[in-house]
Amino acid sequence: MDGRRGSTGPSNASSRGGSNSGYQSPSSGPGNLASLDWVIGTRVKVTTVLDDTIEGLIFSYDTIANCVTLLTGPNAVIPYPKNAPVNVRILKIPFLKDVVVLAPSKPPQNSSTSKGPFSAAEPQIRPINLQAMRNREQAALKLEYEKMLGHGVGVSEEGQAIYTALSKTMPCRWQGKHIIVLDTVIIQEPYTVEKCSSPQGNENALARVKKVLEGERKRLNPVQRSNASTPNPPGDRKGG
């Protein structure tokens, strides 16, 4: 972060109420990650252009995206509690008008024993498990796809409500405007008990679906009647 916005560098820390224990950031050339090693773990208080004040630990500082990530909350301390939940705030540098260093980061290890940039950072920056991320992505996509399949196309509001209610206790899917339950029972419009059938002749499944459908319709009808009888508020009256 540059001096115009309250640099977190050691030279500025002492003048703004912080110190860095005499540690000077490495004078590495552009693009060298070691030049930002000292920033990670620094506790700062930032003020935004909206005069909001945020205090936390610097988790990352991206010079390309021009943003800083802060860990906030009671668990954002050094040493960092393992597996403890924290709040994450990502802020654009131009959105900040002041930065005050409250406590310096942990000095990096001796260059002869260091394992590389950020090896001494707190909280520890670990490798990302790409396969785990792909698995989470696939699981999320599958869940959204299943939700999408649960929305009928061109069906009535009542039909969708019945489908949603039935799907909570039994596997359902849409086939056009028909509801297929347990892969054996078909419910046709207007989705009444009389419109249930089982082409495969599974009487047990048919009886079960009819019983559940009858109960759900009784539960839904009072709600629908209540919604239908609710008068329009003044100003929303239709007609003359």
N, C-alpha and C positions, 0 to 999 in steps of 0.2 A: 504494500500500500504506500503510495507516494506521500511526500511531506505535505502536500496541499491538503490532504485529508487526515492528517494526524498519523504519520507513519508509525508502525509498530517496531521500527528499528531501535537499537540500543541508544543511539544518539538522541532520539526524541523521547525515549521512555522516561529518562530522569527529569526532563523538563515538564512532563505532564503527570508526575506523581508516581511513576513506576520506575523500576530499575531492572537491569539484566545481568546483575552480578558481575559486571565487568566483561561479560562475554561479547565478543564482536562477531557479527555474521560473516561467513566466509566471503572473500572477495573473488568469487568465481565469475567466469565469463557468462554471457547470455546463454540461456538454454541449459545451464548446468543445474540439476535439481538440488545439489548440495547448497546452493546459494539461498534456498528457501527452507532448508532443514530446520533452522532455528525458530521459524515462525510457528510451526506446529506445536500446540500445547500452550501457547501464550494466552493468558487470561486478559481479556480486554473488555472495555465498556464502549459501545459505539452509540452514536446519536445519528438518527436518520434525518433526511431533509424534512420529514414530517414531525420532527422533535420527539420521536419515540426513542427510548433508551433501552438497549439490550446488552446484557452482560453474559459472557460465556467464554468457553475455550475455543481457540481456533483449531478446527479439525482439518480444514484444507484451505488453500489459497490458490485459486486458478488464475494465472496471469493471462491466459488465452481468452477464457470466458469473462474475465474481469469481475470475478465474484469471490466472496469469502464465505465459508461454511462455519457456523458456530454451533457448539454443543451447549445447551442451556439446561437449567433445572438443577435440583439438588444432587443428582448423580454425576454432574459434569465437574469432577474434581480429579486431582492428581494425588496418589495413584488412582487410575481409573478402575472402578468396581467392575469386575468381570460379569458379563451378561446383564448388566443393570440397564434399564430403559432410560433414555435421555431424549430431550427434544432437540430437533435439528432445525436450524434457521439458515437459509441460503440467501445472501444479500449481495446485490450488485454494488460494486465499489462507488459508481457515480451517485448511488442512492444515499451514501453516507456523507455527513458533513463534519464529523469529528470522531476520532478514535483515541482512547486513553488506555495505556498499558497498565493493568492492575498487578500482574505478576508475570515474571518471565517464564519462558518454557524451560524444560530440563536441558542443560547443556549437552550437546552431542558427545558421543563417545570419542575417545582418542582416535585420530585418523588411522593409527596403525592397527587398531582392533575393530574399527567400525565395519559393519557389514554393508554399508552403503547409505545413501540419503534416507532420512526418516527412520533409520533403524532404532533410534533412541526416543522416538516420538511417543508421547502419551496423549490420548489413548493410542495403543498400538495399531498401526495400519497393516492389516493382513491381506493376503492375496484373495481375490474374488473367485469363488467356485462357480465357473461359468456353466457347468453342467447342472448345478443346483438352480441357477437362475433360469436356464432353459426349461427345467422341469416345472418350476413355478409358473413360467409363462404359458406352457402347454396346459397346465391345470387350470389356469385362469381363463384361457381361451375355450377350453372344454366346458367350463361352467357357464360362460357367457353364451356359448352355442346352444347349450341345453335350455338356458333361459329363453333364447330366441325361438327355439322350437316350441316352447310353451305358449307362444302368442299366436292365436288363430288369425287367419287372413280372411277378412270379409265376414266375420262372425259377429253376432249380437253381443251387447254388453253382458246380458244374462248368460249367454253361452260361455263367454270367457270366464265369468265368475264361477260358473259350475265347474269348468275345467280346472281352474285354480284350486277349488275346494277339493275335488276328487284326487288331484295329483298329490295332495299332501299325505294321503294314506295308501294310494295305489298307483302303480306305473301307468301313465297316460301319454298319449301322443295324438296329434291332429292328423287326420287324413281328409284333406279338403276341409269341409265344414263338419265332418263327423268326428266324434271323440272315440278313440280306440282305447279301451281299458283292459289291462291284463293281457293284451294281445289276442283276446278272444271275444270281447263284448263290444258291440258298436252302439253308440248313442247318436241318433240322428236329431236334427232340428224338429221341434223346439226344445229338445233335450229333456223330455219328460220320461217317466217310468215306462209309459206305453211305447216309447220309441227305442227301447232297449232290445237288442237281439243278440244271439250268439250263433253265427253261421256254423261254428264247429260243434254245436250242441252241448256246450259245457254249461249244464244247468246250475251247478254249484257256483261257478263264477258269475253267472247271470243273476242268480238270486242275491248274491252278495252285493253286486253293483247296484241292483235295483234298491236294495235296502239303504245303502249309503246315499244314493242319489235322492231318494225320497226324504231322508233326513236333511241333506244339504239344501234342498229346495225349500223345506219348511223353515230352515234357518235363514235363508236368503230372502224369502218373500217379505217378511216384516220389514227388513231393511229397505227393500226396494219400494214398498208401499210408503214407508216413512219419507224416503227421498222424493217420491212422486207427489206426496201431499204437502211438502214444504212450500209455502207461498213464495213467490218471487219478491225480493225486496223492492221498496219504492224506487221507481225509475227504471226497473227492468221489466215492467209489464209489457207483454206482447199484445199487439193489436191496438184497437182504438180506445 
